[in-house]
Amino acid sequence: MNARSAALKALCDVDEGMNLKEALGKIFEKDDLPDEERSLANELTFGTLRHQEEIDEIANSTYNGDFVSLDSQLRNVLRIAIYQYLFLDRIPIYAIVNEAVNFGRSMKERGLINAVLRGVIRNQKIHALRIPRAWVFKKIIDVYHVDGEKIIDSFKIRPTPYIRINRLKSSVDNVMRKLAASGLEYRKANWFDEFKSVNRLGNIINSPLMKDGCISIHDEAQGLVCHLVAPQPGETVVDLCAAPGSKTTCMAELMSNSGMLVAVDINEVRMKMVIENVLRLGVNIVRPVIADGRHYKIEGIDKVLVDAPCSNSGVIAKRPEVKERVNAKVIKRLARLQYELIVNAATFLKVGGTLIYSTCSILPQENEEVIQTFLESHRHFTVEHAKEFTPVGDTYLKVLPGEYHTDGIFAARLKKIAEPS
């Protein structure tokens, strides 16, 4: 298997409803592709999905029929080839056409692929973007009148990867020296010394520094949420939706591995990822619990983080399949789940304790509106302004996609000031 066949299989799996990262992960686990082939497979799949709307418009303009009615494999062969033609200048045009034609399963399919691609190549005036049809894009433009188009454009740019240095294992300076000695390039991040931005993750993932637990892959905006929690050594903290464990372990590092951190998640398979991360990073204060966060019970907690399941509308650059799956009905269901999680989490806290609610959504229905609804029925909670705890933010912590080359995120910090009346 090469990069293009891996990308084709992954995109077909996405058409069947699979998460793109999961689809690629299964392929990479089964087939030991070289780093360059993995990198290209990632580029082809994520890039094709990011630009799928305009690619389908272009294909439809040159195909004598209904392009979307073609079977999944044929559709995705053409999508990948058009993406390569439009956005990957380093690949010769003849190679793009030949590779795509080779995926044809019959003479008829090979002829169709050749005809459509040559039609695209002859018509180089079809690069202009169309008005977005995806519900989530329309919603973003409705909410962000000034920045909406800029946000959508940011989803088409390859995300900047970040790593987090584990100060339980070594100092930041020491790990930086080891990164440099290993030939692994990094740059200063936006806010925190323990975070660094990198160009590619392939070499990082397979490095001894990763395997030894000196570094983790963690977006710096997600790290902002952990700093908003501001967990202190010796405290008892609950991470209510913990998997895969990036925030759990980040908070444990901020606590200097002192106190107790209860990591709760409903999914047993994903909880194994938390445990793997905890063991790799040398964290020993985490207590894993498999439970539904809406019904789990515990008392006397200092802080609870509810990093709630959401639409992922702030990370469409990483999760391009989201734009086809999110609609008003999905948002309504998610907002109900988010509210139920935050209401139950509020019962964990002692007076003076803090609840931090976060998502990687940028839609108000999942963010400000959830918080407002909660505060209306929980008068014994008050908002603590994010700007008192993090280098960006105001009342709430909010980072828009493309603003700092990080994930788009939202978080609110709420303090319990009395027992409920």
NORTAUR-V201820 format. One record per backbone hydrogen bond with DSSP energy under -1.0 kcal/mol. NH is the residue of the N-H (numbers start at 1). CO is the residue of the C=O. E is the energy in kcal/mol with one decimal. If there is no record, write none. Layout:
{{NH	CO	E} {NH	CO	E}}
//
This chain:
{{6	2	-2.3} {7	3	-2.5} {8	4	-2.4} {9	5	-2.3} {10	6	-2.4} {11	7	-2.5} {12	8	-2.1} {13	9	-2.2} {14	10	-2.1} {15	11	-1.9} {17	14	-2.0} {18	13	-2.1} {23	19	-2.6} {24	20	-2.7} {25	21	-2.5} {26	22	-2.2} {27	23	-1.6} {28	24	-3.0} {29	25	-2.1} {30	26	-1.6} {31	27	-2.8} {33	31	-2.0} {38	34	-2.4} {39	35	-2.7} {40	36	-2.1} {41	37	-2.5} {42	38	-2.6} {43	39	-2.4} {44	40	-3.0} {45	41	-2.3} {46	42	-2.4} {47	43	-2.1} {48	44	-2.0} {49	45	-2.2} {50	46	-2.4} {51	47	-1.9} {52	49	-1.0} {55	51	-2.5} {56	52	-2.8} {57	53	-1.7} {58	54	-2.3} {59	55	-2.8} {60	56	-2.5} {61	57	-1.4} {63	59	-1.7} {65	63	-2.2} {69	66	-1.4} {70	67	-1.9} {75	71	-2.6} {76	72	-2.4} {77	73	-2.2} {78	74	-1.9} {79	75	-2.3} {80	76	-2.5} {81	77	-1.9} {82	78	-2.6} {83	79	-2.5} {84	80	-2.5} {85	81	-2.5} {86	82	-2.4} {87	83	-2.7} {88	84	-1.8} {91	88	-1.5} {96	92	-1.9} {97	93	-2.3} {98	94	-2.6} {99	95	-2.6} {100	96	-2.1} {101	97	-2.8} {102	98	-2.0} {103	100	-1.5} {104	101	-1.9} {110	106	-2.6} {111	107	-2.3} {112	108	-2.2} {113	109	-2.8} {114	110	-2.1} {115	111	-2.3} {116	112	-2.7} {117	113	-2.3} {118	114	-2.2} {119	115	-1.9} {120	116	-2.0} {121	117	-2.6} {122	118	-1.9} {123	119	-1.1} {138	134	-2.1} {139	135	-2.4} {140	136	-2.1} {141	137	-2.2} {142	138	-2.2} {143	139	-2.4} {144	140	-3.0} {148	144	-2.2} {151	147	-2.6} {152	148	-2.3} {153	149	-2.5} {154	150	-1.7} {156	153	-1.6} {157	154	-1.4} {163	196	-2.9} {164	216	-3.0} {165	194	-3.6} {166	214	-3.0} {169	166	-1.3} {170	166	-1.6} {175	171	-2.2} {176	172	-2.4} {177	173	-2.0} {178	174	-1.9} {179	175	-2.7} {180	176	-2.3} {181	177	-2.5} {182	178	-1.6} {183	180	-1.3} {184	179	-2.5} {187	197	-2.3} {195	192	-1.2} {196	163	-2.2} {197	187	-2.0} {198	161	-2.4} {205	201	-3.1} {206	202	-1.2} {207	204	-1.7} {211	207	-2.0} {212	208	-2.6} {213	210	-1.4} {214	209	-2.3} {215	209	-1.1} {216	164	-1.9} {218	162	-1.4} {223	219	-1.5} {224	220	-1.5} {225	221	-1.0} {226	222	-1.1} {227	223	-2.0} {228	224	-1.9} {229	225	-1.9} {230	226	-1.7} {234	258	-2.5} {235	232	-2.0} {237	260	-2.7} {238	303	-2.3} {239	262	-3.0} {240	305	-2.6} {242	264	-2.6} {245	242	-1.7} {249	245	-2.6} {250	246	-1.9} {251	247	-2.6} {252	248	-2.0} {253	249	-2.1} {254	250	-2.1} {255	251	-1.7} {256	253	-1.4} {257	252	-2.5} {258	255	-1.2} {260	235	-2.4} {261	285	-2.8} {262	237	-3.0} {263	287	-1.8} {264	239	-2.8} {265	289	-1.9} {271	267	-1.9} {272	268	-1.2} {274	270	-1.3} {275	271	-2.3} {276	272	-2.4} {277	273	-2.2} {278	274	-2.7} {279	275	-2.6} {280	276	-2.3} {281	277	-2.0} {283	278	-2.2} {287	261	-2.7} {289	263	-3.0} {291	265	-1.3} {295	292	-2.3} {296	292	-1.6} {301	348	-2.5} {302	236	-1.9} {303	236	-1.4} {304	354	-2.2} {305	238	-3.1} {306	356	-3.3} {308	306	-1.4} {308	358	-1.5} {314	360	-2.5} {315	312	-1.7} {318	315	-1.1} {319	315	-2.3} {322	319	-2.3} {324	321	-1.2} {325	322	-1.7} {326	322	-1.7} {331	327	-2.4} {332	328	-2.2} {333	329	-2.0} {334	330	-2.6} {335	331	-2.8} {336	332	-1.7} {337	333	-2.0} {338	334	-3.0} {339	335	-2.2} {340	336	-2.2} {341	337	-2.2} {342	338	-2.2} {343	339	-2.3} {344	340	-1.9} {345	341	-2.4} {346	342	-1.6} {347	344	-1.3} {348	345	-1.6} {350	301	-1.8} {352	416	-3.2} {353	350	-2.5} {354	302	-2.4} {355	414	-3.5} {356	304	-2.8} {357	412	-2.4} {358	306	-2.6} {359	410	-2.3} {366	363	-1.6} {369	364	-2.4} {371	367	-2.2} {372	368	-2.7} {373	369	-2.2} {374	370	-2.2} {375	371	-2.7} {376	372	-1.9} {381	378	-1.6} {382	415	-2.1} {384	413	-3.1} {386	395	-1.4} {387	394	-2.0} {388	385	-1.6} {389	386	-2.5} {390	386	-2.1} {394	396	-2.5} {397	411	-2.8} {399	409	-2.3} {403	400	-2.0} {408	314	-2.0} {409	399	-1.8} {410	359	-2.2} {411	397	-2.3} {412	357	-2.5} {414	355	-3.4} {415	382	-3.2} {416	353	-2.8} {417	380	-2.7}}
//
